[in-house]
């Protein structure tokens, strides 16, 4: 293996593929990035058991290929070296077996690599149901739902985001059973599937998306493949069936609160100052004349904030909930105005954009103080 | 206690005094800030056993005093509240005993304070030897020496910075016994003292210094007082005698390396990529024709960097040292060019500005690999 490459081009590709690598992988070779230098391109692959990221750099004036070949280099070291080496152009060649030299102007790194044959074969073939999804829409799906996924491993299925396609519609849902986030988008294809993708993998994909483009998704039983630009990303699916959450979402409401998104976020932030980090419970007291957000912290003190930039319809209602959950849910809206819909004091309430219905955030209240 | 104040004015004062507070103080009242509202001013005090910071806000159009009095408020909560409250002007008044209301436009916080009589009396009188020091020079002293102080408690005296005044000269030294940093400044006063101030306290003082001004220092046996602007800061001294370090600094040298500060820092940064976090040893091989910085990491690989932007005088010499210590020492110079002076392979070497002699950094080499 012997090639010359523009530093920033390689750095960009390494930054992507490294996201798939877990430096604590039980299989040592998977702590590395596979360099596969072919006649016309350099293919870099990073992988752990959940996600594989492959990116391809085509041969051109920025990539001079002297001799094809391959090697696996420790992801952490090669990324740091390419980030810091003293040259705009880098030469990389294997010296002896898997020993690889990375040279800049005055610096020269020799890294002990691993034979490319020791790298596991990963099947990245385009099989299964094909769907086209705009990259920015996928980014929105991820950012508007991921925080509601569970971070506890006792119910693995809840650590993922559920993607359910039917009748030209894709419904994406995350829930940790105390709150729920759902985003609905339309699909050109009339396809049917119901899969749950690890939240962490989707988060990495979101970071790799750079521009507005179409992503080909290939959905099969155990995995899903994303193909866009020069990237192929494959993630495993989470086994098990995702709970049917639609029955949890009330369809009629007795109370409605309309407010400015940013104003409410600031008020929640202030009132949360006097809550415990563990439960951070705040209370909302509403009647058409006065809307008060408050909290109370034993021994420390209390806070009350009057929301005068809000409009309430319904009988007087008091409801207590986690300020963190409310904050996460409200932040998911990139819109200036939202509405909060209630059915009763101890019933889940939902948050929606004031005009659109594509995103639904549901929060379970808690017993009041 | 009842007053109205501009939010930013109070926030600035609280940010300073809070720096002295340790939220894990064994004396609960010291987790608070003392508010002492007098006829003509508001005095805020924060303290732990090492440092006390007091700042004074004079009565003017930004501070309206309705009723004098005082209270101690939890530093963390009062700081967060003043940071986030929804108004440019805040009203603060005690409601009942130590229960204190902080009000903005629509938000109202009630904090359970502590009676001001429970706050320990701290003597901040201006006693001892008086010295005047420019604030920016004090900042330089701190930033150019503090990293060399020990972070281990087994030799408490080494966790401080030694200030030794004699013959119109102030010599400030920190050492963890593997390296040493010294800065010498001249004094108008012909005073004599030899004190060691906790490095952590000096670091807090450095953060409070905002402008170019004169600081009055009052040095006594067990403490030192700094008075500037509307601030009074008092720090305890560390007991014990600081080692006489001048005999450690060689006064003649056989080898000299001159280089560009920034260029050397970058080279060290690169070569350090292949070192262990524990010892991070790098090696410098010098002869007048070639200067090479290198490191080696078992199983991982090696790196060599040719320093061609450097000038060396002397017989060939190889020396190994901690890249972290070298990096800290070199960063202390705000000058474009430095010189490194050696006496032998296993002898301490020193780093100086290429032209000035006010700062001396000394590093002990280690056995080479």
Interface residues (C-beta under 8 A of the other chain):
Chain A: X74 X77 X80 X81 X84 X85 X86 X99 X106 X107 X108 X109 X110 X111 X112 X266 X267 X269 X270 X271 X273 X274 X299 X300 X301 X302 X303 X304 X305 X306 X307 X308
Chain B: X74 X77 X80 X81 X84 X85 X86 X99 X106 X107 X108 X109 X110 X111 X112 X266 X267 X269 X270 X271 X273 X274 X299 X300 X301 X302 X303 X304 X305 X306 X307 X308
